[in-house]
Amino acid sequence: MSTAKDHYDQQLASIYSWMAGTPEAAIKRNHDLLRQLGVNTSQGVAIDLGSGSGFQSIPLAELGFSVIAVDFCEALLSELRDRAGNLPIRTIHDNILNFSKHVEVEAQVVVCMGDTLTHLESLDSVQSLLWSVNGVLATSGKFILTFRDYVSAELQGNQRFIPVQSDESTILTCFLEYRENVVDVYDLIYRKEGDRWKLTTSSYPKLRIDRNWICDRLEKSGFDVIQNTVINGMICLVAEKP
Ligand SMILES: C[S@@+](CC[C@H](N)C(=O)[O-])C[C@H]1O[C@@H](n2cnc3c(N)ncnc32)[C@H](O)[C@@H]1O
């Protein structure tokens, strides 16, 4: 079992954007989702925690924000910079738990989207992140979280084999194994080399985060939860700093 960081550095970074289909489609989907969650054209600072290759950072910059994109995978940040061109996006290569050390200004929006939250090591780390976000947000600022529900909908038997993406030279299948507080995620990647297929496997744990637990923690950390929905299988929470 790898850490999430090793898994991204050694296995997922090279295929992350391919996994999502086309990057253009992923950016458009997130643009629409951000608007649906109440983020409209604006000025000010937005912080993207676990930005990956920029599927939220780019739409946020296009909407008018100055974006700070934080991720511990340098390969994905490099891809983000290439994709961003002249958009106002600053990348920070660090653990999202340290993000506030790099931020000197108040933010109007902080996002942690696309299931990044479940990559943290413990619920204590999630709690610590909520406090840090509250510390940097401006009054009326919004904190947007989207993550997968690994608690209420436990996949059973063969359902745990998930075909993620494939083309003529690469096939990615994911397998999930549920434990009490985490789900172990196994990524099986077949790559075509000449006329043979080569398999690489890697696994890492994801946190099982209960939706009611995190809403309670958000409220106790000084937020009002103003939206709590499920969109495309992801729990979507919008919390506001009153
Ligand atoms: C599932 S991807 C989501 C990326 C992006 N938000 C999206 O929706 O495409 C999770 C991202 O978070 C990063 N990540 C996970 N845990 C992290 C941590 N503790 N600190 C910094 N980055 C982290 C990974 O490197 C990866 O880029």
The ligand as an SDF file (V2000), in Angstrom:
LIG
                    3D

 27 29  0  0  0  0  0  0  0  0999 V2000
   -8.5680   13.1990   -7.0860 C   0  0  0  0  0  0  0  0  0  0  0  0
   -7.3510   14.4050   -7.4590 S   0  0  0  0  0  0  0  0  0  0  0  0
   -8.3590   15.8780   -7.6930 C   0  0  0  0  0  0  0  0  0  0  0  0
   -7.6470   16.9260   -8.5130 C   0  0  0  0  0  0  0  0  0  0  0  0
   -8.5290   18.0730   -8.9560 C   0  0  0  0  0  0  0  0  0  0  0  0
   -9.0890   18.7890   -7.8450 N   0  0  0  0  0  0  0  0  0  0  0  0
   -9.6050   17.5440   -9.8920 C   0  0  0  0  0  0  0  0  0  0  0  0
  -10.7970   17.5440   -9.5510 O   0  0  0  0  0  0  0  0  0  0  0  0
   -9.2300   17.1160  -10.9890 O   0  0  0  0  0  0  0  0  0  0  0  0
   -6.6050   14.7180   -5.8930 C   0  0  0  0  0  0  0  0  0  0  0  0
   -5.4590   15.7090   -5.9760 C   0  0  0  0  0  0  0  0  0  0  0  0
   -5.1000   16.1080   -4.6740 O   0  0  0  0  0  0  0  0  0  0  0  0
   -3.7080   15.9930   -4.5070 C   0  0  0  0  0  0  0  0  0  0  0  0
   -3.5450   15.7190   -3.0710 N   0  0  0  0  0  0  0  0  0  0  0  0
   -4.0760   14.7120   -2.3540 C   0  0  0  0  0  0  0  0  0  0  0  0
   -3.7740   14.8320   -1.0520 N   0  0  0  0  0  0  0  0  0  0  0  0
   -3.0140   15.9600   -0.9560 C   0  0  0  0  0  0  0  0  0  0  0  0
   -2.3890   16.6040    0.1360 C   0  0  0  0  0  0  0  0  0  0  0  0
   -2.4870   16.1430    1.3970 N   0  0  0  0  0  0  0  0  0  0  0  0
   -1.6820   17.7350   -0.1170 N   0  0  0  0  0  0  0  0  0  0  0  0
   -1.5620   18.2070   -1.3870 C   0  0  0  0  0  0  0  0  0  0  0  0
   -2.1410   17.6360   -2.4590 N   0  0  0  0  0  0  0  0  0  0  0  0
   -2.8730   16.5180   -2.2310 C   0  0  0  0  0  0  0  0  0  0  0  0
   -3.2480   14.9210   -5.4660 C   0  0  0  0  0  0  0  0  0  0  0  0
   -1.8920   15.0940   -5.8390 O   0  0  0  0  0  0  0  0  0  0  0  0
   -4.2070   15.1620   -6.6340 C   0  0  0  0  0  0  0  0  0  0  0  0
   -3.7120   16.1100   -7.5170 O   0  0  0  0  0  0  0  0  0  0  0  0
  1  2  1  0
  2  3  1  0
  2 10  1  0
  3  4  1  0
  4  5  1  0
  5  6  1  0
  5  7  1  0
  7  8  2  0
  7  9  1  0
 10 11  1  0
 11 12  1  0
 11 26  1  0
 12 13  1  0
 13 14  1  0
 13 24  1  0
 14 15  1  0
 14 23  1  0
 15 16  2  0
 16 17  1  0
 17 18  1  0
 17 23  2  0
 18 19  1  0
 18 20  2  0
 20 21  1  0
 21 22  2  0
 22 23  1  0
 24 25  1  0
 24 26  1  0
 26 27  1  0
M  CHG  2   2   1   9  -1
M  END
$$$$
